[in-house]
């Protein structure tokens, strides 16, 4: 990293030559330093050298540029993103919407498919626990982007599309889709939300960052120590509704596509208006004389 170089150069110059003045980043800051501060420079240098590993790990998943902050560029960047790994580690079993919907409260109007539930002896407690976790994800993300959760106690009836997409992503994360044909109670894998749900959130909330952190589909496998590795993944590379991912939200149509459809419709109407009317000729049968 370039910002680290002046500190290291300063430390080496102070210790090796014991000079009485040094300059950090000559020509820009021009800050004089006495020789006894060379040890301080060295400590800062050693501390800075440990930063690139952790900063580089963070830049691949979240934005770390605090200066270039645009809109809703927070950590985590997506609702429930940090919970995906924890959900993946649970043991799940297939269930049905008929059995589970009556115990839902927060996510009742968001789930329109047969969900999988964590393996538990009581289905009511399992559903209520997942419902509570979805609410926690929703409140946590609203707090992160500076919105008050108490203003949206019924997110399904909100007129704000951004609030609705956050609510849906939280519920899709907590209630994964069951596999097609899976018997009730049979083991099931955790099915992550579709990328279209993530893309709809970006579009509805206007999320913008100055780097490449706003990506819905990604996989990272990083070593945080010599013996420990952290695997992080995003959303499934499919558009919903799909049996391969969770969620029923298709990617919203772009304004350009809507404009094209409107233009084609107008042209068709104009064509219908210019088509001449076909005169129907009715023949009258004339009686022939005998």
C-alpha positions as CSV (number, residue, x, y, z in Angstrom):
1,X,0.0,0.0,0.0
2,X,1.4,3.4,-1.0
3,X,0.3,5.3,2.2
4,X,2.4,2.9,4.3
5,X,5.7,3.5,2.4
6,X,6.5,7.0,3.8
7,X,6.0,5.7,7.4
8,X,8.4,2.8,6.8
9,X,10.9,5.1,5.1
10,X,10.7,7.5,7.9
11,X,11.4,4.9,10.5
12,X,14.4,3.4,8.7
13,X,15.9,6.8,8.1
14,X,15.5,7.8,11.7
15,X,17.0,4.6,13.1
16,X,19.8,4.1,10.6
17,X,21.1,7.6,10.4
18,X,19.8,9.1,13.7
19,X,19.1,12.3,11.9
20,X,17.4,15.2,13.7
21,X,14.7,15.8,11.1
22,X,12.8,13.8,8.6
23,X,9.9,14.4,6.4
24,X,6.7,12.4,5.9
25,X,5.7,12.3,2.3
26,X,8.0,15.1,1.2
27,X,6.4,17.9,-0.8
28,X,2.9,17.3,0.5
29,X,2.8,17.5,4.3
30,X,6.4,18.5,5.1
31,X,6.2,17.6,8.8
32,X,9.6,17.8,10.6
33,X,10.3,15.0,13.1
34,X,13.1,14.6,15.7
35,X,15.2,11.5,15.8
36,X,13.7,10.2,19.0
37,X,10.4,9.7,17.3
38,X,11.9,7.2,14.9
39,X,10.7,4.3,17.1
40,X,7.2,5.6,16.9
41,X,7.4,5.7,13.2
42,X,8.6,2.1,13.2
43,X,5.7,1.0,15.4
44,X,3.2,2.7,13.0
45,X,5.0,1.1,10.1
46,X,4.7,-2.4,11.6
47,X,1.0,-1.8,12.5
48,X,0.3,-0.5,9.0
49,X,1.9,-3.5,7.4
50,X,-0.7,-5.7,9.1
51,X,-3.6,-3.8,7.6
52,X,-3.6,-4.8,3.9
53,X,-4.6,-8.4,4.7
54,X,-7.7,-7.4,6.5
55,X,-8.5,-4.5,4.3
56,X,-8.2,-6.5,1.2
57,X,-10.5,-9.2,2.7
58,X,-13.1,-6.5,3.4
59,X,-12.9,-4.8,0.0
60,X,-14.0,-8.0,-1.8
61,X,-17.3,-8.3,0.2
62,X,-18.1,-4.8,1.5
63,X,-17.1,-1.3,0.8
64,X,-14.3,0.1,3.0
65,X,-14.0,3.5,1.4
66,X,-15.4,5.9,3.9
67,X,-14.7,9.0,1.8
68,X,-16.6,7.9,-1.3
69,X,-19.9,7.0,0.5
70,X,-22.9,7.4,-1.8
71,X,-26.2,5.9,-0.9
72,X,-27.0,3.1,1.5
73,X,-23.5,1.8,1.1
74,X,-23.4,0.1,4.5
75,X,-22.0,-3.1,6.0
76,X,-23.5,-5.5,5.3
77,X,-24.6,-4.1,2.0
78,X,-27.7,-6.4,1.7
79,X,-30.3,-7.3,4.3
80,X,-29.5,-10.6,6.0
81,X,-26.2,-11.1,4.1
82,X,-24.3,-11.9,7.3
83,X,-26.9,-14.5,8.3
84,X,-26.6,-16.6,5.1
85,X,-23.6,-18.6,6.4
86,X,-25.4,-19.2,9.8
87,X,-28.5,-20.3,8.0
88,X,-26.5,-22.6,5.7
89,X,-25.0,-24.4,8.7
90,X,-28.4,-25.3,10.2
91,X,-30.2,-28.6,9.5
92,X,-33.4,-28.1,7.5
93,X,-36.5,-30.2,6.8
94,X,-39.2,-29.8,4.2
95,X,-42.5,-28.4,5.3
96,X,-45.6,-27.0,3.6
97,X,-47.1,-23.5,3.5
98,X,-50.4,-24.8,4.8
99,X,-48.9,-26.0,8.0
100,X,-46.4,-23.2,8.6
101,X,-48.3,-20.1,7.4
102,X,-50.7,-20.0,10.4
103,X,-47.8,-19.5,12.8
104,X,-46.2,-16.7,10.8
105,X,-46.7,-13.1,11.6
106,X,-44.0,-10.9,10.2
107,X,-43.4,-12.9,7.0
108,X,-46.9,-14.3,6.4
109,X,-47.6,-12.2,3.3
110,X,-44.1,-12.6,1.9
111,X,-44.0,-16.4,1.8
112,X,-46.1,-17.9,-1.0
113,X,-44.2,-21.2,-1.4
114,X,-43.5,-24.3,0.7
115,X,-40.7,-23.4,3.0
116,X,-38.1,-25.5,4.7
117,X,-37.8,-25.2,8.5
118,X,-35.0,-26.0,10.9
119,X,-35.3,-29.5,12.3
120,X,-37.3,-29.2,15.6
121,X,-39.9,-31.3,17.4
122,X,-42.4,-28.4,17.5
123,X,-43.2,-26.8,14.1
124,X,-44.9,-23.8,15.8
125,X,-41.7,-22.9,17.7
126,X,-39.6,-23.4,14.6
127,X,-41.8,-21.1,12.5
128,X,-42.0,-18.4,15.2
129,X,-38.2,-18.5,15.7
130,X,-37.5,-18.0,12.0
131,X,-40.2,-15.3,11.8
132,X,-38.5,-13.5,14.7
133,X,-35.1,-13.8,13.0
134,X,-36.5,-12.3,9.8
135,X,-37.8,-9.3,11.8
136,X,-34.4,-8.9,13.5
137,X,-32.7,-8.8,10.0
138,X,-35.3,-6.2,8.9
139,X,-34.9,-3.9,11.9
140,X,-31.1,-4.3,11.8
141,X,-30.8,-3.2,8.2
142,X,-33.2,-0.3,8.5
143,X,-31.1,0.9,11.4
144,X,-28.0,0.6,9.3
145,X,-29.4,2.8,6.5
146,X,-30.7,5.4,8.9
147,X,-34.4,4.5,8.8
148,X,-36.7,4.0,11.8
149,X,-38.2,0.5,12.0
150,X,-41.1,1.6,14.2
151,X,-42.4,3.7,11.3
152,X,-42.8,0.5,9.3
153,X,-44.5,-2.0,11.6
154,X,-46.5,-3.3,8.6
155,X,-43.9,-3.4,5.8
156,X,-46.2,-5.4,3.5
157,X,-48.6,-2.4,3.3
158,X,-45.9,0.2,2.9
159,X,-45.9,2.5,-0.2
160,X,-42.1,2.5,-0.1
161,X,-40.7,-0.1,-2.5
162,X,-37.4,0.0,-0.7
163,X,-39.0,-1.0,2.6
164,X,-40.8,-3.8,0.9
165,X,-37.7,-5.3,-0.8
166,X,-35.8,-5.2,2.5
167,X,-38.7,-7.0,4.2
168,X,-38.9,-9.6,1.4
169,X,-35.2,-10.3,1.5
170,X,-35.2,-10.8,5.2
171,X,-38.1,-13.3,4.9
172,X,-36.6,-15.1,2.0
173,X,-33.4,-15.5,4.0
174,X,-35.2,-16.9,7.1
175,X,-37.6,-19.2,5.1
176,X,-35.8,-21.0,2.3
177,X,-37.8,-22.7,-0.4
178,X,-38.3,-26.5,-0.1
179,X,-37.3,-28.7,-3.0
180,X,-40.0,-29.8,-5.4
181,X,-41.4,-33.2,-4.5
182,X,-39.8,-33.2,-1.1
183,X,-41.8,-35.1,1.5
184,X,-42.9,-33.3,4.6
185,X,-40.2,-33.8,7.3
186,X,-37.5,-35.0,4.9
187,X,-34.0,-33.5,5.1
188,X,-33.6,-30.5,2.8
189,X,-30.7,-28.2,1.9
190,X,-30.7,-24.5,2.6
191,X,-31.7,-22.7,-0.6
192,X,-30.4,-19.1,-0.8
193,X,-32.5,-16.2,-2.2
194,X,-32.5,-15.5,-5.9
195,X,-30.2,-12.8,-7.3
196,X,-33.3,-11.0,-8.7
197,X,-34.5,-10.3,-5.2
198,X,-31.1,-8.7,-4.5
199,X,-31.2,-6.7,-7.7
200,X,-34.6,-5.4,-7.0
201,X,-33.4,-4.2,-3.6
202,X,-30.5,-2.3,-5.3
203,X,-32.9,-0.7,-7.8
204,X,-35.7,0.1,-5.3
205,X,-33.4,1.6,-2.7
206,X,-31.0,3.2,-5.1
207,X,-27.9,1.6,-3.6
208,X,-24.7,3.0,-4.9
209,X,-21.1,2.5,-3.9
210,X,-17.8,3.7,-5.4
211,X,-16.4,0.3,-5.7
212,X,-17.5,-3.2,-6.8
213,X,-19.1,-4.1,-3.4
214,X,-22.6,-4.0,-4.8
215,X,-22.6,-7.5,-6.3
216,X,-25.3,-10.0,-5.7
217,X,-23.5,-13.1,-6.8
218,X,-20.0,-13.8,-5.4
219,X,-17.9,-16.4,-3.6
220,X,-14.9,-15.7,-1.4
221,X,-12.6,-18.2,0.4
222,X,-10.1,-16.3,2.6
223,X,-7.6,-17.4,5.2
224,X,-7.9,-15.2,8.3
225,X,-5.1,-17.2,10.0
226,X,-2.8,-20.2,9.3
227,X,-5.5,-22.7,10.4
228,X,-8.8,-20.9,9.9
229,X,-10.5,-20.1,6.6
230,X,-13.7,-18.1,6.1
231,X,-16.0,-18.9,3.2
232,X,-18.5,-16.2,2.2
233,X,-21.0,-16.4,-0.7
234,X,-23.8,-14.3,-2.0
235,X,-27.1,-15.1,-3.7
236,X,-28.0,-17.8,-6.2
237,X,-27.3,-16.9,-9.8
238,X,-31.0,-17.4,-10.9
239,X,-34.0,-15.2,-11.4
240,X,-37.1,-15.9,-9.4
241,X,-39.5,-17.5,-9.2
242,X,-37.3,-20.6,-9.6
243,X,-37.0,-24.0,-7.9
244,X,-33.2,-23.4,-7.7
245,X,-33.5,-20.4,-5.4
246,X,-35.8,-18.7,-2.8
247,X,-38.1,-15.9,-3.7
248,X,-40.8,-15.0,-6.1
249,X,-39.5,-11.6,-7.3
250,X,-38.5,-11.2,-10.9
251,X,-36.1,-8.5,-11.9
252,X,-38.1,-5.3,-12.5
253,X,-38.4,-4.1,-16.1
254,X,-36.2,-1.2,-17.0
255,X,-37.6,2.1,-18.2
256,X,-36.1,1.5,-21.6
257,X,-38.0,-1.8,-22.0
258,X,-41.3,-0.2,-20.9
259,X,-40.8,2.6,-23.3
260,X,-40.2,0.2,-26.2
261,X,-43.4,-1.8,-25.3
262,X,-45.4,1.5,-25.2
263,X,-44.0,2.5,-28.6
264,X,-44.9,-0.8,-30.1
265,X,-48.4,-0.6,-28.7
266,X,-48.9,2.9,-30.1
267,X,-47.7,1.8,-33.5
268,X,-50.2,-1.1,-33.5
269,X,-53.0,1.2,-32.6
270,X,-52.0,3.5,-35.4
271,X,-51.9,0.7,-37.9
272,X,-55.4,-0.4,-36.8
273,X,-56.7,3.1,-37.3
274,X,-55.4,3.3,-40.9
275,X,-56.7,0.0,-42.0
276,X,-59.7,0.6,-44.4
277,X,-63.0,-0.8,-43.5
278,X,-64.0,-3.7,-45.6
279,X,-67.4,-3.3,-47.2
280,X,-69.5,-6.3,-46.9
281,X,-71.5,-6.9,-50.0
282,X,-74.7,-8.8,-49.4
283,X,-76.1,-10.4,-52.4
284,X,-79.8,-10.6,-52.9
285,X,-81.2,-13.6,-54.5
286,X,-83.5,-12.6,-57.4
287,X,-86.3,-14.9,-58.3
288,X,-86.1,-16.1,-61.9
289,X,-89.2,-16.1,-64.0
290,X,-90.6,-19.5,-64.9
